[in-house]
Amino acid sequence: MKDQAVIIVAYACTPRGGTEHGLGWQWVENTAKKHSKVVLVTRPGREGLPQACIEHGIELIEVAVPEPWRQWTQKFGDVGIWIRIYIWAMAVRRVMSNLNNNGQYAYAHLITFHSIWMPYVFDQLTCPKIWGPVSGGEYVPKSYWGLIGPEKWKEIFRNSLNKCIRKSIERRAKKYDVILYGNTQTQKSIETSRCGVNRIVMPNTVEDKKNDESKRSWRKGDVLQLSFVGSCQGRRGMPLLFRALQRMGDLEWKLDIAGTGSALEYWKQQVLELGIADRVVFHGWVGKDVVDDIYNSSHFFAFPTLRDGGGSGMLEAIERGVPVLALDWGGPADVIGESGAGKLFSVHTPERTINELVNWFDEFFQDKVDYEAMINATKNFDFSRFQWGVKMDLLESGLEESKLNAMKTSNSL
């Protein structure tokens, strides 16, 4: 395998980029550490990418969306992005058909976007094929639609589309030898019984560094400090927290929200209507120094999201020794799990979730919650699942299992 090349297809791939663009490059970079030959297929115009590929000995193939199509799709917003992705994928498929396919490749890996909507591009390749980490099977439950504000219709459309194309997604999944799922909810959303080898590979990454050693404590009578840092989107479910806090009466608490996004004005309206605006501080976009101050003063990081594939903000909080309050739903449930570094609240109906939050806060204020144990759990949190050595090991173990399964099938014929 060392003499064979690895093909990586990544729509989003930018060195030092954020979100999926940065993760796309990190997959490429870490693959290049294990394989001497890597072929990267991506879009042109990625800042710093040609030089980074030269430095790492990576062969770069740039595939562009024709300019007329790119300009035409700009006016359609998010829908236009996916039109461009499909046009790009068809062009990549043609590139794949022209590659030398005579045992030259160890495997081909489709990385970004991390979405079940990504088209299949490897029709002409005979080497093992890998997809992921793939997310997108998460969804906002119908009973919670009324709490996500103006983005409600976007979520309804998304849920409906996933249901309509589920069979198509399952057919696509069966073409892969290994699928790396970003969370168990996406894994469950696809019928995997006849697919290739499956692994859960967390999409977020954490550098190999020690946890924050700052002292954090709670004493009865203290003001409870809560925080949210991140993109303010309707699916993040903050109105659940607002309603729970509104029922806390005279108990002292404060909530800091740092970030901007499409739901920010809706959230501000919500806290005004609930009469808690004097206890909620909207900081907007802030720099690292302010973010550090918010985390340092926080007792808990609040992340009641109703649709998320992972949870980079949660990991950032845990790294800093701040326990997390989240829902037992989607990627955050996989992140927290049984670690004790946070509290997960059930997702059945909004009223039940809110009541669970209220009851838990009540117990916390009565000193019935072992806060010190939660702090210790953040310090002992297992970050290895989010580090590149483990991610690459999971990929390669999946490949080995796939090969063994193929051999067993061949021998049984």
N, C-alpha and C positions, 0 to 999 in steps of 0.2 A: 504493500500500500504506500510505502514511503516514496516510491518512484512514480506513483500515479498522482495526477493532479486532482484537486477538489474544485468543483464549480460552485460558486456562490452567486445567487441572484437576489439583489436587494434594491427595491425601488427607492427606499430611503437609506442613504449611506453617506455620512459626512463626518470626517475626523473632527473631533472637538464639538460636534453638533449636539443639540439637546434632544431629549425624548427618543423617538424611534430612529432618527437620523444618526444620533450618536451610538445607540445600541447596535444599529446595523454595522457601523464601522468596527465596533468592539468585537462582534462575531467574526468579522473578516480578519482582524488583527490577531485574535486568539487562535483562529484556525491556522493562520500562517506560522504560528509558533510551533504547531504540531506537524505541519505538512510543508515540504519545501516548495511545492508548486500549488499555487492558488490562482484561479481565474475568477475575477470579479466582473459581473455584468450589472451595470447600473446606469443611471441617467447622466448625461454630461452636465457640466457647469457646477459640480459639487466643489465648494471652496476647499482648497488644500488637498483634494483627493489624489490627483495625478502624482504630486510630489510624495505623498504618504505611500502610495503604491510602489513607487520607485524605491523608496527607503526600505520597504519590507519585501521587495522582490515579487510583487504581485502583478500578474498580467491584468490589465484593465481593458474591458470592452465596454464602450459607451453606446447606449441605444437611446435615441431621442424620439420624442413624440413630434411628428411633423408640425411645423410652426402654425399652419392654418388651423389644424385641429386644436393645438394648445390655446391659441387666441380665442377660438370659438367657444371652448369649454370654460373659459375664465368666468363668464357671466352666470354660470350655473352653481357657483359656490361649492359646497361639499359634494353635490351630485356630479359637478364637473370634474372634481378630483378623481372620482371613480371611473368616469368616462375615459379620462386620460390614462388611468392605470390599465384599463382593459385594452386601449389602443397600444400602449407600451408593451403589455404582455404579449399581444399578437406579434409585435415586432421581435420581442425576445424569443418567442417560439420559433420564428424563422431563423434566428441566429443559432439556436440550439440544433436545428436540423442540418446546419452547415458545418457543425463541429465534427472533427474526426472522432468517430464513436467506436474505435476498434480497441477496446480494453484500456483506453488511455486514462480513464477517470476512476478515482476511488469512490466518489459519490457526488451527487449534485444536491445542493441545499437551498431551498427558497426561504428567505428570512423575513424581510419586511415588505409590506406592512404586516404587523402581527394580527392579521384579520382573517376570519374564515371566508371573507369575500374575495381574497386574492385568487386570481385565475391560475390554472395549471399550465405550466410552460415546458414541461419535460417530455413531451410525447415521443420525440425521436431518440431519447437516450436510453441505453440499456443498463447503465450502472445503477446502483442503489440510489433511491431518491428520498430526501428528508424534507419535512415541512415543519417550520416553527422556530421559536415558540409561537403558537397560534392562539389567539384569544378571539373574543367576539360573540361567544355563546351566552354571555351574561345579558341580563335584561332587567328592566324595571317592572316589578309585578303590577298587574292591572289595578289592584286596590290602592296603590301608592301614586298613581298618575296625578291625582289632584294636589300633590305636594311638590311637584317639580316645576310649577309655574309655566311661563310661556313656551318652554321646550317640551311640553306634554305631547304635542302633535308629532314632533320629531321622534320621540321615543315610541309612540304608537306605530308610526310608519316603519321604524326600525324593527320592532317586534314582528309586525306583519310580514315584512320582507324576509326576515330570517325563517319564518314558518313556510313561506312560499318556496324558498330556494333550498330548504333543508335537504331534500332528496338529491338535488344537484351537488350540494356540498358533500354529502355522504359518498356519492359516486366519485367525486374528485379525491376524497380522502383515501379511498380504496386503491388509488393508483400509487400511493406512497408506501415505501418500505418501512419508514419510521416517521411517526408524528410526535412532535414535542408540543404538548399542550401547556399553555400558560397558566391554567387554573382548572380545577376539577369541574366547575360549572360548564365551561366550554367542552370539556371531555364528555360530560354527560349529555350535552346537547346534540352530539353526533353519535350515530350508531357505530360503535367501534368493534363490534364482535367479528366482523369480517375484514377489518382493516389490518394494516401492518402492526408493527410493534409500537406501543404507546409509552411515553414517559411524561411526567409532570416536570417541566423546567420553568422555574419562576422567571418572568420576563425582566424584572428589575435587577439591578446590580448594586453591590456594595463593595467598596474597596476593603482590602485586608488590613483593618486597623482596629485599635482597641476602642471599647465603648467609652462614652463620656464618664468622667470620674467626679463630676460635680455633685455636691450634696443636695438632696431634694427631700423635703419632709412635709408632713401634714399634721397639724394639731387641731383639735376641736376648738372652734372659734375662729380659725383662719378663714380668709376669703378664698373660696375655691376658684382657682385660675384655670380656665379652659382656653384652648387655642385651635385655630384652623389655619393652615398655611397651604396655599395651592390655588388652582384654577377654580373660580366660582361658577360652577355649572349646575343646572337644575338637578341632574341625576345625583349630585352629591348629597342630597337628602337633608340638608341643614334645617329645614322647617320642622323635622321630627324633633331635633334637639331644641329648637326655639320653643316649641309647645311644651316639652317636658320641663324646661327651665322656668317657663311662665307659671307653671303649677307649683313651684318651689316656695311660694309665699315670701316670707321675710328672711329666708336663709340667704347668706351672703355668697354671691358668685360674680364672676366677670368673664366675658368671652371676647377674645381678640381674634379678628378675622383679617388675615393678610393675603391679598391677591385681588385679581380682577377677573372679569368674565361675564358671560351672557346673563347669568342669574343674579348678579350683584344688586341691581336695582330692585329686583323681586325680593331678595332677602332683606334689604333695607325697609321695604314696604311691610314685610311680614313682622319685623321686630317692632315697628311703629304701631301696627294694628294690635299686637299682643301686649303693648305697654311695657316692653323691656328694653327700649332703645337706649336708656341711660346706662345699661349694664353691658351693652354690646358695642365694641369699638371696631369700626371698619377702617383699616389702615390703608386700603388700596395696595397698589404695587409699592413694595419697599425693598431696600437694599439688604445685604447680608447682615449688617450690624443690627438693624431693627429686628430681622428674623431671629438672630441670636438672642436678643433681649427677650423676645416673645417666648422662645423655647425655654430660656433660663428661668423665667418666672412662672411657667406652666406646671400645673399638677397633672393635667391630662391633655393629650392631643385628640380632638374630636373629629372623627371621620365616618359619619353615618351614611356612607355612599350606597346607593341602590344599584349602581352599575359601574363596576371597575374591574379590569382584568388583573390588576396587581395592587400596588400601593407604595410608590416611592416616598410619598410624604410620611407614611407610617414608619417606614424603615429609617428615615431621617430622624424622626422623633425618638424611636427606640434607641438608635445610636447615641442620642443625647441623654438617654436615661428617662425619657418621658413615656409613661404607659399610654396605651391607645384605647379609646372607646369607639367601637365599630359595630357593624351588623354582621351576623352570621350568614354571610351572603357573598357570592362571587369571590374575586381575588383576595380581598382583605381577610376572609375567613381562612384561606389557605396560609396567609402570612402569619396570622396570630396563632391559629390552631390551638394546641394544648400547651403553648409556651408559658402562659401566665403573665405575659407582658402586656396584656390588655384584657378588656371585657367585651364579649360579643353578645349582642342583643338579637333576639329572634325576629324573623321576617314572616309574619302571617297576615296581620292587618295593621294599619297605621296606629290605631288605638291601642292595640296590644303592645306594639313596640314602644309607644310613648309611655304607657303604664309601666313597662319594665324599666325604662330609663328613670322615671319618677321614683319607683320603689328602690332602685339601686342607689340613686342620689340620696334618698332619705336614709338608707342604711349607712352610706358613706358619712353623712353628716352626724350620724349617731355613733361613729367610730366602730361600726360593725364590719367594715371592709379592711382587710389587711393591706394597707397601702405600701408598707415597707416590703412586703413579699412581692408586690407588683414591681416596685423599683428594682429589687434584686433580680427579678425575672428579666428585666431589660438588660441588666448587666451580664446575665448568663445566656442571653438570647443566641441561638445558633444561626449565625449569618452565613454559614458555609453554603447553604442552598442558593445563595444569591451571589456567589463568587465564581469566577470563570473556570477554575480548576474542576469544580463539581459539575458545572454546566457541560463542559467538554467531555468529562467522564461519562455523563448520562447519555450524551449523543453517541459516543463510541460504543458504550455497552449496548445501546439500542441497535446499532449496526451489527455488532457481533451476534446478538440474539436473532436478528433478522436473517443473517447468513446461516446460522444453525437451523432455523426453521425451514429455510429453503432447501438445505441439504437433507433434512428429514423427509420433506415432501418429495424430493427427487428420488430418495432411496425407497420410498413406499410405492412408487409408480412401477 
